[in-house]
Each structure stands twice: as structure tokens, then as C-alpha cells.
Amino acid sequence: MDGTDRHNGQTPLSDDSVRRCDFCRRELSEHFLFCPFCGKRIGPRDGPQRRWYHSQYTVAFALATLGPFALPLVWSNPRYGVITKIVLTVVTLAVTALLVYLLVVVFVQLIQQIRQLTNVY
């Protein structure tokens, strides 16, 4: 140390630019994208951490496959506003009601055709 706050050619990190790796808990600069010690990707320091189930693709896939059972994903998603949540809920419930109606109509027609076939023989 030569009195210039430099040690081995490196400047010490100030308190506002120091953060800890979420995995190995070592101190490092906030400018790193990957931890030099463990190699793990470092998330952004500020802002909320986004969950995988809040991505638009996950929500769209869940709504398409699970229908109204995926609505808790919509309502827990911090990216959507109240209007978006209401619109997605109404659209999902309307599509679900339409599909149930079509399923009942097809089922009734199928039962009628089976009865006609059994009455012929």
C-alpha cells in the first residue's frame, strides 16, 4: 500500500458499488454480469426480480392449456395492470364458456347418433 488507496493496482470498491454474489456471497463490483469466483450470472441490483412464471410466454401458454385455472398467474403478475387483468379474465372465461357449450352440443349429437344406430339394429 502506497498511501494512494491502491493495493496491487486495484482501487478499493466504495460502499455504493459493492454487492454480494447471490450464490457464493463474495463481494464484487455491481458492474459484473457474472461472478468471477463462482461463474454464476448476477441479477440486476435494483428493481424487482422477475419470476419465470410471470413471463408473457408462460402466462399465454398457461391460459391456452389450463384456461381459467391459470387466472391466478394473471392476477399475481406485477407486470399487468388492473384493466389488463380484468380483460384477460373476461376473455378467458368467455372462451371457456364457448368451448364448454360446443363440447355439450357435440356430446348431445353424439348420443343422438348412437341412439339412432342402436334403434336400427
Residue, then its C-alpha position, 0 to 999 in steps of 0.5 A: m500500500d502506497g498511501t494512494d488507496r491502491h493495493n496491487g493496482q486495484t482501487p478499493l470498491s466504495d460502499d455504493s458499488v459493492r454487492r454480494c454474489d447471490f450464490c457464493r456471497r463474495e463481494l464484487s463490483e455491481h458492474f459484473l454480469f457474472c461472478p468471477f469466483c463462482g461463474k454464476r450470472i448476477g441479477p440486476r441490483d435494483g428493481p424487482q426480480r422477475r419470476w419465470y412464471h410471470s413471463q408473457y410466454t408462460v402466462a399465454f401458454a398457461l391460459a391456452t392449456l389450463g384456461p381459467f385455472a391459470l387466472p391466478l398467474v394473471w392476477s399475481n403478475p406485477r407486470y399487468g395492470v388492473i384493466t389488463k387483468i380484468v380483460l384477460t379474465v373476461v376473455t378467458l372465461a368467455v372462451t371457456a364458456l364457448l368451448v364448454y357449450l360446443l363440447v355439450v352440443v357435440f356430446v348431445q349429437l353424439i348420443q343422438q347418433i348412437r341412439q339412432l344406430t342402436n334403434v336400427y339394429 
